[in-house]
Amino acid sequence: MRKAQTEIMGIVVIVIILVIGMFFMIGQRLKPRESSKGSFIDPKLAQSFLNSLMNTKTAQNVIVSDILKDCYSNRRDLCGNKKDCCLYAEETMRTALEFTLGSQDRAYRLTVSKKGSAELIPEISKNWEACQENEQPGFYYIPPPPPIVVKLEICK
């Protein structure tokens, strides 16, 4: 009789362990899940995007940062004249932003400036006025001093 009681007690312990395990599994499944949308957004999205954009070759096989250099300098190497380079840079950046961030319905604002120079490229933005909170902005500096500063802000 003792042997039978020991076996029954062993089975009861195993059943109790299984029941406790089932409670943990059910509890995990019933917890409300956090939205996964936020977990896929890179906190450094603006900086990554800006680095990629400034180092991209255009259809004319010229790097975007070089076009901006020509726009803000007296050089005439790439576009023939300053106005053409500025328009080409603006058009290239506007297109890239619209086909990436714009297609995801993300609000953004891109500004290009150089200390001591007039604003040659107007602000490029989409739905920026409605933005309540933006991610960490990205900056890209194009030498020589004073540098050309390209700033991209993306709405969360």
C-alpha positions in Angstrom: 0.0 0.0 0.0 2.8 2.4 0.8 4.2 2.0 -2.7 0.9 2.9 -4.3 0.5 6.0 -2.1 4.0 7.2 -3.1 3.2 6.8 -6.8 -0.1 8.7 -6.4 1.7 11.5 -4.6 4.2 11.7 -7.4 1.5 11.9 -10.0 -0.3 14.7 -7.9 3.0 16.7 -7.8 3.4 16.4 -11.6 -0.2 17.5 -12.2 0.2 20.5 -9.9 3.4 21.5 -11.7 1.6 21.2 -15.1 -1.4 23.3 -13.8 0.9 26.0 -12.6 2.7 26.0 -16.0 -0.6 26.3 -17.8 -1.6 29.3 -15.6 1.6 31.1 -16.6 1.1 30.4 -20.3 -2.6 31.6 -20.2 -1.6 34.7 -18.2 1.0 35.6 -20.8 -1.4 35.3 -23.7 -4.1 37.3 -22.0 -1.8 40.3 -21.3 -2.5 43.3 -23.6 0.2 43.6 -26.1 2.1 46.8 -26.7 1.9 48.3 -30.2 4.7 47.0 -32.3 4.7 50.1 -34.5 7.0 52.0 -32.2 9.5 49.2 -31.8 10.4 49.3 -35.5 11.1 53.0 -35.7 14.7 53.8 -35.4 15.3 56.6 -32.8 18.1 57.9 -35.1 16.0 57.8 -38.3 16.5 61.4 -39.2 20.3 61.1 -38.9 20.4 57.9 -40.9 18.2 59.2 -43.6 20.2 62.4 -43.9 23.5 60.6 -44.1 22.1 58.4 -46.9 20.5 61.3 -48.7 23.7 63.5 -48.7 25.8 60.6 -50.0 23.4 59.5 -52.7 24.4 59.9 -56.4 21.7 61.7 -58.5 20.6 60.9 -62.0 23.5 63.2 -63.2 26.0 61.0 -61.3 26.7 63.7 -58.8 26.6 63.4 -54.9 23.9 65.5 -53.3 26.3 67.1 -50.8 28.5 68.2 -53.7 25.5 69.9 -55.4 24.9 71.8 -52.2 28.5 72.9 -52.1 28.2 74.3 -55.6 24.9 76.0 -54.6 26.5 77.8 -51.7 29.9 78.6 -53.3 31.2 80.5 -56.3 32.2 77.2 -58.0 30.5 76.4 -61.3 31.8 72.8 -61.6 28.6 70.8 -61.5 25.6 72.8 -62.6 26.7 75.8 -64.7 25.4 78.4 -62.4 24.4 78.8 -58.8 20.7 79.0 -59.4 20.6 75.8 -61.4 22.5 73.9 -58.6 20.2 75.2 -55.9 17.1 74.2 -57.8 18.5 70.8 -58.7 19.5 70.2 -55.0 16.0 71.2 -53.8 14.3 69.1 -56.4 16.4 66.0 -55.6 15.9 66.3 -51.8 12.2 67.0 -52.2 11.7 64.0 -54.4 13.7 61.7 -52.1 11.8 62.9 -49.0 8.4 62.5 -50.8 9.1 59.0 -52.0 10.4 57.8 -48.6 9.0 59.6 -45.6 6.1 61.1 -47.5 4.9 57.7 -48.7 4.8 56.6 -45.1 2.7 59.6 -44.2 5.4 60.9 -41.9 5.6 64.7 -41.3 9.0 66.2 -41.8 11.0 69.4 -42.2 14.3 69.8 -43.9 16.3 73.1 -43.8 19.6 74.0 -45.4 21.6 77.0 -44.2 25.0 78.5 -44.1 26.0 81.2 -41.6 26.5 84.5 -43.4 24.7 83.4 -46.6 21.2 84.0 -47.9 18.7 81.2 -47.8 19.3 79.7 -51.2 17.1 76.5 -50.7 13.7 77.1 -49.1 12.5 74.8 -46.3 11.1 71.5 -47.5 8.3 70.2 -45.3 5.2 68.1 -45.3 2.4 68.4 -42.7 5.0 69.9 -40.2 2.5 72.4 -38.7 0.4 69.5 -37.3 3.4 67.8 -35.6 3.1 67.6 -31.8 6.3 65.8 -31.0 9.3 65.1 -33.2 12.1 62.6 -33.1 15.7 63.6 -32.5 16.8 65.8 -35.5 19.5 64.8 -37.8 22.3 67.2 -38.9 24.7 67.0 -41.8 27.6 69.5 -42.0 29.3 70.2 -45.3 32.7 71.9 -45.1 34.5 74.3 -45.5 33.9 76.8 -42.7 31.4 78.1 -42.1 29.8 74.8 -42.9 26.5 74.3 -44.8 24.1 72.8 -42.2 21.4 70.5 -43.4 18.8 69.7 -40.7 16.1 67.1 -40.9 13.3 66.8 -38.4 10.8 63.9 -38.5 7.5 63.8 -36.6 6.9 60.8 -34.4 
